Amino acid sequence: MKKIKWGIIGAGIIAERMAAALKIDPESELVAVASKSPERAAVFTDKYRAVKACSVKACSYDEIVSDENIDVIYVATIHSYHFECARLALEGGKHILVEKPFTVNAAEAESLAALAAERDLFLMEAMWVRFLPVQQLLKKILREGRIGDIRQITVSFGKFVSPKFEKRLKDPELAGGATLDLGIYPISFLSFLLGELPSEINSMCRFSESGVDEIADYTFRYPSGCIGQICTSYNLLMNNTVLIYGTKGCVEYPGFPTGNKFTLRIHNGTNDMISDEVFSEKHQENGFVYQVEEVVRCLRDGKTGSPVMPLEDSVGLMKVMDRVRKDWGLKYSWE
């Protein structure tokens, strides 16, 4: 079977991880990497060829989107360039996987979705953790009603940003802030588990000296009645745990979002727990491979979107994050 040929726009750390994942998937082949800096693209491809012993070329943005040998492009640029690069690739007739956050705001997301539909092209946000086996299993167990009706979910997700990401996260001109970089994980996760977007939104944040949100708290009410509480930060070390409370029991999922096990506890209608069960799933060391497999599967089946990470979710989640930023008065200069 002919391999799916990939190109990558962007030559940073995330692009390197995706390139490694493409090498793992037997149905994929990386053929080109583009960067605004020709020198940076050349360094990336030279390194990849040396380590992976394969052929991959460095090129410009215009060259990669016009290359007839490429089926799908992964956009791995800084947040503020996602829309521009994805639009360029769609206009070039390429299927697209866009690194999270899908865009900076909902207007950009809706524009990309409309263009993909017009061109009949595949488009998906690279929310890679949704495809991890443990998150798939957790959703399945919750949908089976093992803990009854889900009434409340609490998530903490925060860490000290490493120096290599510090400039991007703290710079408002690069769409910085905790929400678009870290908060998107738990916000998306709750909608993934519940199968719905929040109907009520309340939030607050602490601003950094540079004017972006360094700590953010969100409280959501969902149409099902579930209440979600999320705290995230790029400047606090948090316990990174999900607690899910239902009418029959609860789930504790430590190590969010990449932990590979969770504990299911059932009670007897009182404060006494009557059973504990631990579920675990092995993950590939490079978890990006699962989203690669999804893209390949969808393209093989002629789909223009993924049922696991549908475009409606990506657009809807951008609207949620637009709302919280509006409430805080956090607007990027180009919006």
C-alpha positions as CSV (number, residue, x, y, z in Angstrom):
1,M,0.0,0.0,0.0
2,K,1.3,3.5,-0.9
3,K,2.5,5.4,2.1
4,I,0.9,8.7,3.1
5,K,3.5,11.4,2.3
6,W,3.8,14.1,5.0
7,G,5.3,17.6,5.1
8,I,5.9,19.7,8.2
9,I,5.7,23.5,8.4
10,G,7.9,24.6,11.3
11,A,11.2,23.3,12.4
12,G,11.1,23.5,16.2
13,I,10.9,21.0,19.1
14,I,7.3,19.9,18.4
15,A,8.2,19.3,14.7
16,E,11.0,17.1,15.8
17,R,8.7,15.0,17.9
18,M,6.2,14.6,15.0
19,A,9.0,13.7,12.6
20,A,10.0,10.9,15.0
21,A,6.4,9.7,15.2
22,L,6.1,9.6,11.4
23,K,9.1,7.3,11.3
24,I,7.4,4.9,13.7
25,D,4.2,4.7,11.7
26,P,4.7,2.2,8.8
27,E,2.1,3.9,6.7
28,S,3.7,7.3,6.8
29,E,6.7,9.0,5.3
30,L,8.1,12.4,6.0
31,V,9.3,14.0,2.7
32,A,9.8,17.7,3.4
33,V,10.1,20.3,6.2
34,A,9.6,24.0,5.7
35,S,10.7,27.0,7.7
36,K,10.7,30.7,7.3
37,S,14.5,30.3,7.9
38,P,16.1,28.2,5.1
39,E,19.0,27.5,7.4
40,R,16.8,26.2,10.1
41,A,15.0,23.9,7.8
42,A,18.3,22.6,6.4
43,V,19.6,21.9,10.0
44,F,16.4,20.0,10.8
45,T,16.5,17.9,7.7
46,D,20.2,17.2,7.9
47,K,19.7,16.0,11.5
48,Y,16.7,13.9,10.5
49,R,18.4,12.2,7.6
50,A,21.4,11.4,9.8
51,V,19.4,9.8,12.6
52,K,16.6,8.2,10.6
53,A,18.7,7.2,7.5
54,C,16.0,8.4,5.1
55,S,15.5,11.1,2.5
56,V,13.7,14.3,3.5
57,K,14.2,17.8,1.9
58,A,14.2,21.3,3.3
59,C,12.1,23.9,1.5
60,S,10.1,27.1,1.8
61,Y,6.4,27.5,2.7
62,D,5.4,28.1,-0.9
63,E,7.4,25.0,-2.1
64,I,6.0,22.6,0.5
65,V,2.3,23.5,-0.2
66,S,2.8,23.2,-4.0
67,D,4.7,19.9,-3.8
68,E,2.5,17.3,-5.6
69,N,4.3,14.5,-3.7
70,I,2.9,15.6,-0.4
71,D,-0.6,14.4,0.9
72,V,-0.8,16.0,4.3
73,I,0.9,18.9,6.1
74,Y,1.4,19.2,9.8
75,V,1.5,22.8,11.0
76,A,4.0,23.0,13.9
77,T,4.6,26.8,14.1
78,I,4.1,29.2,17.0
79,H,0.4,29.7,17.9
80,S,0.2,33.1,16.2
81,Y,1.1,31.6,12.8
82,H,-1.2,28.5,12.9
83,F,-4.0,30.2,10.9
84,E,-1.7,31.8,8.3
85,C,0.2,28.5,7.6
86,A,-2.9,26.3,7.7
87,R,-4.7,28.6,5.3
88,L,-1.8,28.6,2.9
89,A,-1.6,24.8,2.9
90,L,-5.4,24.4,2.4
91,E,-5.2,26.8,-0.5
92,G,-2.4,24.6,-1.9
93,G,-4.8,21.6,-1.8
94,K,-3.2,19.8,1.2
95,H,-4.9,17.9,3.9
96,I,-3.9,19.4,7.3
97,L,-3.1,18.5,10.9
98,V,-2.7,21.7,13.0
99,E,-0.8,21.7,16.3
100,K,-3.0,22.8,19.2
101,P,-4.3,25.4,19.8
102,F,-6.1,25.0,16.5
103,T,-5.9,28.8,16.0
104,V,-5.8,31.8,18.3
105,N,-9.5,32.6,18.1
106,A,-12.8,31.2,16.9
107,A,-13.0,33.5,13.8
108,E,-9.8,32.0,12.5
109,A,-11.0,28.5,13.3
110,E,-14.3,29.0,11.5
111,S,-12.4,30.4,8.5
112,L,-10.2,27.3,8.2
113,A,-13.2,25.0,8.7
114,A,-15.1,26.7,5.9
115,L,-12.1,26.6,3.5
116,A,-11.5,22.9,4.2
117,A,-15.1,22.2,3.5
118,E,-15.0,24.2,0.3
119,R,-11.9,22.3,-0.9
120,D,-13.1,18.9,0.5
121,L,-9.9,18.6,2.5
122,F,-9.1,16.8,5.8
123,L,-8.5,19.2,8.7
124,M,-7.9,18.3,12.3
125,E,-6.4,19.8,15.4
126,A,-3.5,17.9,16.9
127,M,-4.9,17.3,20.3
128,W,-2.8,14.2,20.6
129,V,-3.7,13.2,24.1
130,R,-7.3,12.4,23.1
131,F,-5.9,9.5,21.1
132,L,-3.9,7.9,23.9
133,P,-5.2,4.4,24.8
134,V,-5.8,5.3,28.4
135,Q,-8.0,8.4,27.6
136,Q,-9.9,6.3,25.1
137,L,-10.5,3.6,27.8
138,L,-11.5,6.2,30.4
139,K,-14.1,7.7,28.1
140,K,-15.5,4.2,27.3
141,I,-15.8,3.3,31.0
142,L,-17.6,6.6,31.8
143,R,-20.0,6.2,28.9
144,E,-20.8,2.7,30.2
145,G,-22.1,4.4,33.4
146,R,-19.7,2.7,35.7
147,I,-19.8,5.7,38.1
148,G,-23.3,6.7,37.3
149,D,-24.2,10.2,36.1
150,I,-21.1,12.4,36.0
151,R,-21.8,15.4,38.2
152,Q,-18.5,17.1,38.8
153,I,-14.9,17.1,37.3
154,T,-11.9,18.8,38.8
155,V,-8.6,19.2,37.0
156,S,-5.3,20.8,38.0
157,F,-2.7,21.1,35.4
158,G,0.3,23.3,35.8
159,K,4.1,23.4,35.8
160,F,7.1,25.7,35.6
161,V,7.7,26.5,32.0
162,S,11.1,25.5,30.8
163,P,13.5,28.1,29.4
164,K,13.1,26.8,25.8
165,F,9.3,27.7,25.9
166,E,9.5,30.7,28.2
167,K,9.6,33.4,25.5
168,R,6.7,32.0,23.6
169,L,4.4,31.5,26.6
170,K,5.1,35.0,28.1
171,D,4.9,37.0,24.9
172,P,1.5,38.5,24.0
173,E,2.7,39.1,20.4
174,L,3.1,35.3,20.1
175,A,-0.3,34.5,21.5
176,G,1.2,33.7,24.9
177,G,-0.5,32.8,28.1
178,A,-1.5,29.7,30.1
179,T,-4.9,29.2,28.5
180,L,-3.9,28.7,24.9
181,D,-0.9,26.6,25.8
182,L,-1.9,24.6,28.9
183,G,-5.5,25.3,29.7
184,I,-6.6,24.0,26.3
185,Y,-5.6,20.5,27.5
186,P,-8.1,20.2,30.4
187,I,-10.7,22.3,28.6
188,S,-10.7,20.0,25.6
189,F,-10.4,16.9,27.8
190,L,-13.7,17.7,29.7
191,S,-15.6,18.2,26.4
192,F,-14.0,14.9,25.1
193,L,-15.3,13.0,28.1
194,L,-18.7,14.5,28.3
195,G,-19.3,14.8,24.6
196,E,-20.5,18.4,24.9
197,L,-19.3,22.0,25.2
198,P,-20.0,24.2,28.3
199,S,-23.2,26.1,28.4
200,E,-22.1,28.4,31.2
201,I,-18.6,29.9,31.7
202,N,-17.0,31.7,34.6
203,S,-13.3,32.3,35.0
204,M,-10.6,34.5,36.5
205,C,-6.9,34.8,36.0
206,R,-3.7,36.3,37.3
207,F,-1.7,38.3,34.8
208,S,2.0,38.1,34.3
209,E,4.2,41.2,34.0
210,S,4.1,40.8,30.3
211,G,0.3,41.0,30.3
212,V,-0.7,37.4,29.6
213,D,-2.5,34.9,31.9
214,E,0.1,33.0,34.0
215,I,-2.6,31.4,36.3
216,A,-6.2,30.7,35.1
217,D,-9.2,29.2,36.8
218,Y,-12.3,28.2,34.9
219,T,-15.7,26.9,36.1
220,F,-18.0,25.4,33.5
221,R,-21.5,24.1,33.6
222,Y,-22.4,21.6,30.8
223,P,-25.8,20.9,29.3
224,S,-25.9,17.5,31.1
225,G,-25.6,19.3,34.4
226,C,-22.0,18.4,35.1
227,I,-19.9,21.1,36.7
228,G,-16.2,21.3,35.7
229,Q,-13.5,23.2,37.6
230,I,-10.0,23.7,36.1
231,C,-6.9,25.4,37.4
232,T,-3.9,25.8,35.1
233,S,-0.6,27.7,35.2
234,Y,2.8,28.0,33.5
235,N,4.3,29.3,36.7
236,L,3.1,26.9,39.4
237,L,3.9,23.2,39.9
238,M,0.5,21.5,40.3
239,N,-0.4,17.9,41.1
240,N,-1.7,17.4,37.5
241,T,-4.7,15.2,38.5
242,V,-8.2,14.7,37.3
243,L,-11.0,13.8,39.7
244,I,-14.3,12.7,38.2
245,Y,-17.3,12.3,40.5
246,G,-20.5,10.4,39.6
247,T,-23.6,9.3,41.4
248,K,-22.2,5.8,41.9
249,G,-18.5,6.4,42.4
250,C,-15.5,8.4,41.2
251,V,-12.3,8.2,39.1
252,E,-8.9,9.5,40.0
253,Y,-6.6,10.0,37.0
254,P,-3.1,11.1,38.1
255,G,-0.4,12.4,35.8
256,F,-2.7,14.2,33.5
257,P,-2.7,14.4,30.6
258,T,-0.2,11.6,29.8
259,G,-0.5,9.3,32.8
260,N,-1.3,5.7,31.7
261,K,-3.5,4.6,34.5
262,F,-6.6,5.6,36.6
263,T,-8.5,4.3,39.6
264,L,-12.2,3.6,39.6
265,R,-13.9,3.6,43.0
266,I,-17.5,2.6,43.6
267,H,-19.5,3.4,46.8
268,N,-22.8,2.0,48.1
269,G,-24.8,5.2,48.2
270,T,-23.1,6.2,51.5
271,N,-19.6,7.5,52.3
272,D,-18.3,3.9,52.2
273,M,-16.4,2.7,49.2
274,I,-17.0,-0.9,48.3
275,S,-14.5,-1.4,45.5
276,D,-11.4,-0.1,43.9
277,E,-10.1,-1.1,40.5
278,V,-7.0,0.2,38.7
279,F,-7.0,0.4,34.9
280,S,-3.8,0.9,32.9
281,E,-2.8,1.1,29.3
282,K,0.6,0.9,27.7
283,H,1.6,3.9,25.6
284,Q,4.1,4.3,22.8
285,E,7.0,6.4,24.2
286,N,6.2,9.0,21.5
287,G,2.4,9.5,22.0
288,F,2.2,11.5,18.8
289,V,2.0,8.3,16.8
290,Y,-1.6,7.7,17.8
291,Q,-2.8,10.9,16.1
292,V,-0.6,10.1,13.1
293,E,-2.5,6.7,12.9
294,E,-5.8,8.6,13.1
295,V,-4.9,10.9,10.2
296,V,-3.8,8.0,8.1
297,R,-7.0,6.1,8.9
298,C,-9.2,9.0,8.0
299,L,-7.4,9.7,4.8
300,R,-7.6,6.0,3.8
301,D,-11.4,6.1,4.5
302,G,-11.9,9.3,2.5
303,K,-12.9,11.3,5.6
304,T,-12.4,15.1,5.9
305,G,-12.5,15.1,9.7
306,S,-11.9,12.9,12.7
307,P,-14.7,11.6,15.0
308,V,-12.3,11.7,17.9
309,M,-11.2,15.4,17.4
310,P,-14.0,16.8,15.2
311,L,-13.8,20.3,13.8
312,E,-16.9,21.3,15.6
313,D,-15.0,20.7,18.9
314,S,-12.0,22.7,17.8
315,V,-14.2,25.7,16.8
316,G,-16.4,25.4,19.9
317,L,-13.4,25.2,22.2
318,M,-11.9,28.3,20.6
319,K,-15.2,30.1,21.3
320,V,-14.8,29.0,25.0
321,M,-11.3,30.4,25.2
322,D,-12.4,33.6,23.4
323,R,-15.0,34.1,26.0
324,V,-12.6,33.7,29.0
325,R,-10.1,36.1,27.4
326,K,-12.8,38.6,26.7
327,D,-13.9,38.5,30.3
328,W,-10.3,39.2,31.4
329,G,-9.7,41.9,28.8
330,L,-6.9,39.8,27.2
331,K,-6.9,40.7,23.5
332,Y,-3.9,40.1,21.2
333,S,-2.7,43.1,19.1
334,W,-3.8,41.7,15.7
335,E,-7.3,40.7,16.8
